[in-house]
Amino acid sequence: MSIANQQDYKMSFSTGGLFLNESLEVARLHVEGEPWENTILRAMDEGATSLPKSASNRRSLREISNRLLKLTAEERSYFLEKADRSDQQALLWIAACRAYRFVREFAVEVVRERYLSYQLDLPLESFDILLAAKAEWDEGLAGLSRSTQLKLRQIMFRMMREAGIISEDRRIQTAILSTYLKNMIEEHNSGELAVFPSVPVEGA
């Protein structure tokens, strides 16, 4: 699976969750081809999130935009115009996996592997174990404080619940993707389907 294998570990997903409703608002405001910074400013003006108009709101809007820009124009159009809630959740999950190398690696190396070996429970410690393993050769990850690690873990599990990857009691679930969305993702990069634990991946 080759989604920017040398991508740095950005760990700025320490706020919110999947941001489904907010992402729909921001995606509607975006004019195709314009800088996303312009979209963020317009979203700030129009109060696109439920947060106060403050630095925290700007941070959340930047986070939402950072994920949405990872979707193709076709994917964003489908997200806004035709996708049902399940496909919308799936698109935001794959956007997060494209934006964040650690999220993607956790989805493939931990969640998918556990699903395929019939270990459907997903302990919180599985996040800590992978982070510690990656931190052995990445200074940025090694420098994260314990409080930051716990916040990232909390948000990661919240994102997975909101995307339907795991249940409320941290059981790995069977992903439900429409045939249309599955084909669209395959056209972009078939290996990306591996971030959905139950979806077969050609050649894997």
C-alpha positions in Angstrom: 0.0 0.0 0.0 1.6 3.2 -1.1 0.0 6.4 0.2 3.0 8.6 0.6 5.1 6.1 2.5 7.6 8.7 3.5 5.0 11.1 4.9 5.9 12.6 8.2 4.0 11.8 11.4 1.8 14.8 11.8 -0.2 14.3 15.0 -2.5 17.4 15.0 -5.7 15.3 15.2 -6.0 16.0 18.9 -9.3 17.8 18.7 -12.9 16.9 17.9 -13.4 13.6 16.2 -14.6 12.7 12.7 -16.4 16.1 12.3 -19.1 14.8 10.0 -21.6 17.6 10.2 -18.9 20.3 10.3 -17.2 18.8 7.3 -20.4 18.9 5.3 -20.7 22.6 6.1 -17.1 23.4 5.2 -17.3 21.3 2.0 -20.4 23.3 1.0 -18.5 26.6 1.5 -15.5 25.5 -0.5 -15.2 26.8 -4.0 -13.3 24.3 -6.1 -9.8 25.6 -7.0 -9.7 28.3 -4.3 -7.1 28.1 -1.5 -8.4 26.3 1.6 -7.3 29.2 3.7 -10.0 31.3 2.0 -12.6 28.6 2.9 -11.5 28.6 6.5 -11.9 32.4 6.7 -15.4 32.2 5.1 -16.3 29.4 7.5 -15.1 31.6 10.4 -17.3 34.4 9.2 -20.4 32.2 8.8 -19.9 30.3 12.0 -19.5 26.9 10.3 -18.9 25.0 13.6 -20.6 25.1 16.9 -17.5 26.3 18.7 -17.1 29.9 19.7 -15.4 32.2 17.1 -12.0 31.8 18.6 -8.6 30.1 18.2 -10.2 26.8 19.0 -12.7 27.2 16.2 -10.0 28.2 13.7 -7.9 25.1 14.8 -10.9 22.8 14.2 -11.7 24.4 10.8 -8.1 24.0 9.8 -8.2 20.4 10.9 -11.4 19.8 8.9 -9.9 21.5 5.8 -6.7 19.5 6.1 -8.7 16.3 5.8 -11.2 17.5 3.1 -8.4 18.6 0.8 -7.1 15.0 0.8 -10.3 14.0 -1.0 -10.4 14.3 -4.8 -12.9 16.7 -6.3 -15.0 13.8 -7.4 -15.0 12.3 -3.8 -15.9 15.7 -2.3 -18.8 16.1 -4.8 -20.1 12.6 -3.9 -19.7 13.3 -0.2 -21.9 16.4 -0.5 -24.4 15.5 -3.1 -25.1 11.7 -3.2 -23.4 9.8 -0.4 -25.6 8.4 2.4 -24.4 8.8 6.0 -22.4 5.5 5.9 -20.5 6.5 2.8 -19.9 10.0 4.2 -18.4 8.5 7.3 -16.2 6.2 5.2 -15.0 9.2 3.1 -14.0 11.2 6.2 -12.3 8.1 7.6 -10.2 7.6 4.5 -9.5 11.4 4.4 -8.1 11.2 7.9 -6.0 8.2 6.9 -4.6 10.1 4.0 -3.9 13.1 6.1 -2.3 11.2 9.0 0.3 8.5 8.5 -0.2 7.2 12.1 -3.9 6.9 11.7 -3.5 5.0 8.4 -0.8 2.7 9.9 -3.0 2.0 13.0 -5.9 1.2 10.7 -3.9 -1.3 8.6 -1.3 -2.7 11.0 -3.5 -3.0 14.1 -7.2 -2.9 13.3 -7.2 -4.8 10.1 -4.7 -7.4 11.4 -6.8 -8.0 14.5 -10.0 -8.3 12.3 -8.3 -10.8 10.0 -7.1 -12.9 12.9 -10.6 -12.9 14.5 -9.5 -10.7 17.5 -12.4 -8.3 17.2 -11.8 -6.5 20.5 -9.6 -3.4 20.2 -7.9 -2.6 23.5 -6.9 1.0 24.2 -3.3 -0.4 24.8 -3.1 -1.3 21.1 -2.6 2.4 20.4 0.1 2.7 23.0 2.0 -0.3 21.7 2.0 0.9 18.1 3.0 4.4 19.1 5.9 3.1 21.3 7.1 0.9 18.4 7.0 3.8 15.9 8.6 6.2 18.4 11.7 4.0 18.6 12.8 5.5 15.3 10.9 8.8 15.1 12.0 11.7 17.3 8.7 13.5 16.9 6.7 10.6 18.2 9.3 10.0 20.9 8.9 13.5 22.1 5.1 13.4 22.7 4.2 13.9 26.4 2.0 11.2 28.0 -0.9 13.6 28.3 -0.7 14.3 24.5 -0.5 10.6 23.8 -3.7 10.0 25.9 -5.5 12.8 24.1 -4.5 11.4 20.7 -5.7 8.0 21.7 -9.0 9.3 22.9 -9.6 11.2 19.6 -8.4 8.2 17.5 -10.9 5.9 19.2 -13.7 8.5 18.9 -13.0 8.9 15.2 -13.1 5.1 14.7 -16.5 4.9 16.6 -17.9 7.8 14.6 -16.7 6.2 11.3 -18.3 2.9 12.2 -14.9 1.1 12.3 -15.5 0.1 15.9 -18.5 -0.1 18.2 -19.1 1.8 21.4 -17.6 -1.2 23.3 -14.5 -1.2 21.1 -15.4 -4.1 18.9 -14.1 -4.0 15.3 -17.1 -3.9 13.0 -17.8 -5.0 9.4 -17.4 -1.9 7.2 -20.3 -1.1 4.8 -19.3 0.7 1.7 -21.5 1.2 -1.3 -20.3 -0.4 -4.5 -20.0 3.1 -6.0 -17.7 4.4 -3.3 -15.6 1.2 -3.3 -15.1 1.6 -7.0 -14.2 5.2 -6.7 -11.6 4.5 -4.0 -10.2 1.6 -6.1 -9.7 4.0 -9.0 -7.7 6.4 -6.8 -5.6 3.7 -5.0 -7.0 0.2 -4.5 -4.7 -0.4 -1.5 -6.5 2.3 0.5 -9.4 0.0 1.0 -7.2 -1.7 3.6 -8.1 1.0 6.1 -11.6 -0.7 6.3 -10.8 -3.9 8.2 -13.4 -6.1 6.5 -13.0 -5.0 2.9 -11.0 -7.3 0.7 -8.0 -5.7 -1.0 -6.8 -6.9 -4.4 -3.3 -8.5 -4.1 -3.3 -8.4 -0.3 
